[in-house]
Amino acid sequence: MRGISTEWLKGLPKDEQEEFEKSLRHSTAVLSRLVQLLDEQTNSLDRIENSIEVYDSPSWAYKQAHINGERSRLTKIRQLFNFLDS
């Protein structure tokens, strides 16, 4: 089983960390669904980005920067759940 990201435990008192990790590992139904939603949103961004119509707008570079920012945030959030992939 993979270890959880230290981000989950950051700021928690030492005596609460183990209990929180247990709770996190036992919430797999909800967390797995959240991972599916994050993956769907990332795939949606890919479809938008790969559309030729994206270049029809004179502000496409700003839209692309926005998409890049969204993808970056989704990726960082998704990485918090890598422990589910084992």
BALO-343107 format. One record per residue: chain; x, y, z of N, C-alpha, C in turn. Coordinates in steps of 0.05 Angstrom, whole numbers. Example, Ala and Ser with C-alpha at 12.3 -4.5 7.8 and 13.67 -1.06 7.14 Angstrom:
REM BALO-343107
(A; (264; -114; 156); (246; -90; 156); (264; -66; 156))
(A; (257; -45; 142); (273; -21; 143); (258; 1; 157))
END
This chain:
REM BALO-343107
(A; (17; -24; 0); (0; 0; 0); (18; 25; 0))
(A; (11; 44; -17); (27; 68; -19); (22; 86; 5))
(A; (42; 101; 12); (39; 121; 34); (23; 145; 24))
(A; (10; 158; 43); (-5; 182; 35); (14; 205; 34))
(A; (6; 226; 19); (22; 250; 17); (23; 264; 44))
(A; (46; 275; 50); (50; 290; 75); (32; 314; 76))
(A; (22; 323; 53); (3; 346; 53); (-21; 340; 70))
(A; (-31; 315; 70); (-54; 308; 86); (-50; 312; 115))
(A; (-26; 309; 125); (-20; 310; 153); (-9; 336; 163))
(A; (-1; 353; 143); (11; 379; 150); (-8; 395; 168))
(A; (2; 404; 190); (-14; 422; 208); (-30; 407; 228))
(A; (-32; 380; 226); (-47; 365; 246); (-28; 358; 269))
(A; (-39; 359; 293); (-23; 350; 316); (-14; 321; 313))
(A; (9; 315; 323); (20; 287; 320); (1; 266; 329))
(A; (-13; 272; 351); (-31; 251; 362); (-56; 247; 345))
(A; (-62; 265; 326); (-85; 262; 309); (-78; 250; 281))
(A; (-53; 250; 274); (-45; 243; 248); (-51; 213; 241))
(A; (-45; 195; 259); (-51; 167; 254); (-81; 162; 250))
(A; (-97; 173; 267); (-126; 170; 265); (-137; 182; 239))
(A; (-126; 205; 232); (-135; 217; 206); (-127; 199; 183))
(A; (-103; 188; 183); (-94; 171; 161); (-113; 147; 159))
(A; (-120; 135; 182); (-139; 112; 182); (-165; 121; 169))
(A; (-176; 144; 177); (-201; 153; 166); (-199; 157; 136))
(A; (-177; 169; 128); (-173; 174; 99); (-172; 148; 83))
(A; (-158; 128; 93); (-156; 102; 80); (-182; 87; 80))
(A; (-200; 92; 98); (-226; 78; 100); (-248; 93; 85))
(A; (-241; 115; 72); (-261; 131; 57); (-258; 126; 28))
(A; (-251; 102; 20); (-244; 97; -8); (-267; 100; -27))
(A; (-292; 95; -20); (-314; 98; -38); (-317; 127; -47))
(A; (-317; 145; -28); (-320; 174; -34); (-295; 184; -48))
(A; (-272; 177; -38); (-247; 187; -50); (-243; 176; -79))
(A; (-250; 151; -83); (-248; 140; -110); (-266; 154; -130))
(A; (-290; 161; -121); (-308; 176; -138); (-297; 204; -143))
(A; (-285; 217; -123); (-273; 243; -127); (-250; 241; -148))
(A; (-234; 220; -147); (-213; 216; -166); (-224; 213; -194))
(A; (-246; 199; -197); (-259; 196; -223); (-268; 223; -233))
(A; (-279; 240; -216); (-288; 267; -224); (-264; 284; -233))
(A; (-243; 283; -218); (-219; 298; -225); (-208; 289; -252))
(A; (-208; 263; -257); (-198; 252; -282); (-217; 261; -305))
(A; (-243; 261; -300); (-262; 270; -321); (-257; 299; -328))
(A; (-253; 315; -307); (-248; 344; -312); (-222; 348; -328))
(A; (-202; 333; -321); (-176; 335; -336); (-180; 326; -365))
(A; (-195; 305; -370); (-201; 296; -397); (-217; 317; -412))
(A; (-235; 330; -399); (-251; 351; -411); (-233; 374; -421))
(A; (-214; 381; -404); (-194; 402; -412); (-178; 393; -436))
(A; (-171; 368; -437); (-156; 358; -460); (-173; 360; -486))
(A; (-198; 354; -484); (-216; 356; -508); (-218; 385; -517))
(A; (-221; 403; -498); (-223; 432; -505); (-198; 441; -519))
(A; (-176; 433; -507); (-150; 442; -516); (-143; 431; -544))
(A; (-152; 407; -550); (-146; 395; -575); (-165; 402; -598))
(A; (-184; 420; -592); (-203; 429; -612); (-191; 451; -629))
(A; (-193; 450; -655); (-182; 470; -672); (-196; 497; -669))
(A; (-221; 496; -660); (-236; 521; -656); (-225; 539; -634))
(A; (-208; 528; -617); (-196; 543; -596); (-180; 567; -607))
(A; (-170; 564; -631); (-153; 585; -643); (-169; 606; -657))
(A; (-196; 603; -658); (-213; 623; -671); (-216; 649; -655))
(A; (-208; 648; -631); (-211; 671; -613); (-184; 687; -612))
(A; (-186; 714; -615); (-161; 730; -613); (-148; 728; -585))
(A; (-164; 719; -565); (-153; 717; -538); (-147; 688; -531))
(A; (-141; 672; -551); (-136; 643; -546); (-113; 638; -527))
(A; (-93; 656; -528); (-70; 652; -510); (-78; 655; -481))
(A; (-96; 673; -475); (-106; 676; -448); (-123; 652; -439))
(A; (-139; 643; -458); (-155; 619; -452); (-137; 595; -448))
(A; (-115; 593; -464); (-97; 571; -460); (-83; 572; -433))
(A; (-76; 596; -425); (-63; 600; -399); (-82; 592; -377))
(A; (-108; 598; -380); (-128; 590; -360); (-130; 560; -359))
(A; (-131; 547; -382); (-133; 518; -383); (-108; 505; -370))
(A; (-85; 516; -376); (-60; 506; -364); (-61; 508; -333))
(A; (-72; 530; -323); (-74; 534; -294); (-93; 514; -282))
(A; (-116; 510; -296); (-135; 490; -286); (-123; 462; -285))
(A; (-109; 455; -307); (-97; 429; -309); (-76; 425; -286))
(A; (-61; 446; -282); (-40; 444; -261); (-53; 439; -233))
(A; (-74; 454; -227); (-88; 450; -202); (-100; 423; -199))
(A; (-114; 414; -221); (-126; 387; -220); (-105; 365; -216))
(A; (-82; 369; -229); (-60; 349; -227); (-50; 348; -198))
(A; (-47; 371; -186); (-37; 372; -158); (-57; 360; -139))
(A; (-82; 365; -143); (-103; 353; -126); (-103; 323; -130))
(A; (-102; 315; -156); (-103; 286; -162); (-79; 271; -149))
(A; (-56; 284; -148); (-33; 271; -136); (-37; 265; -106))
(A; (-55; 279; -93); (-60; 274; -65); (-73; 247; -61))
(A; (-84; 236; -83); (-99; 211; -81); (-83; 187; -94))
(A; (-58; 191; -99); (-41; 170; -110); (-41; 145; -93))
(A; (-45; 148; -67); (-45; 125; -50); (-68; 105; -56))
(A; (-88; 114; -70); (-110; 97; -78); (-104; 79; -101))
(A; (-83; 86; -116); (-76; 73; -141); (-62; 46; -137))
(A; (-56; 40; -112); (-40; 15; -108); (-58; -10; -109))
END
